[in-house]
Amino acid sequence: MKRQRNQATLEEQTGYQFLRAELLQQALTHRSFGTPHNERFEFLGDSILNCAIAHALFLRYPECTEGDLSRLRASLVRQDTLAEIANTLQLGSYLRLGEGEIKSGGDRRPSTLADALEALFAAIYLDAGFSAAQQVIDRLFSPWLARINIKSSGKDPKTSLQELLQARRLSLPNYALVALHGEAHAQEFEVSCAVLDLNIACVGKGSSRRIAEQNAARLALSYIEHTQ
């Protein structure tokens, strides 16, 4: 019953209720748990996601060139972004994992979370078609679409921040590990991004140091663009 309640909660979070519950169950099943698992769903979901995001960008940014749209899409469908969205859904807590995968922190591994999110999109597509999957993708990616900076052309936050500071002839940011929480298999990193010339420091969190650095850079970039 706990698994059924969890799946119902996930359906509430995504705004989609499955007609065929077994599709959702397979999307949440890692190969370490058994078969049928979600690897084929992941393959299909990747294409569905790319098409849905391409369509959303095409409509939202009519002034962008093909190259700009491709870079923007790449920034949205990469593993880091998918893992962040999966974490907002607490997707890891719904996954069916083998014992070894649980012990190694599979429910928090960015690659596992990203794969499961793509599998979820495929399950929705198989249950109700592309339009239903597209609506869920549009809803989940809405905050990320809203904060896109076209000038950065889909570059990651660290690159965008570095280029902004170089353009203003300011010192480059310094990244430092502030704290590390959790067991070895399920760690959360806190990293500071300091821009000494502007006397600012922002702290980002993430399931890896790289993700935490990107989140810290994103905060610093947003602060500079809105206050400087």
Number of C-alpha atoms within 10 A of each C-alpha: 6 7 13 12 10 15 21 15 15 18 14 11 15 15 13 16 18 15 11 13 14 12 20 24 20 24 28 27 22 23 16 15 16 13 10 13 20 25 18 13 24 22 14 18 26 18 13 21 23 15 14 20 22 18 15 18 17 16 10 12 12 9 11 15 10 10 10 18 22 15 15 24 24 19 19 21 18 11 17 21 18 22 27 17 19 22 20 11 17 16 23 22 13 19 24 22 21 15 11 11 17 17 13 14 17 22 24 23 18 23 15 19 26 25 24 29 27 26 29 26 27 28 28 25 20 18 19 15 12 17 12 16 23 21 15 18 19 17 12 19 18 12 11 13 18 9 9 15 12 15 9 17 19 20 17 17 21 20 13 19 25 16 15 17 18 12 9 8 10 15 13 17 20 12 18 14 15 13 11 16 11 9 10 11 15 17 17 20 21 23 27 23 28 20 21 13 12 12 7 13 18 19 22 22 21 22 21 19 19 15 22 23 26 22 24 26 31 21 18 24 20 14 14 16 10 7 6 6
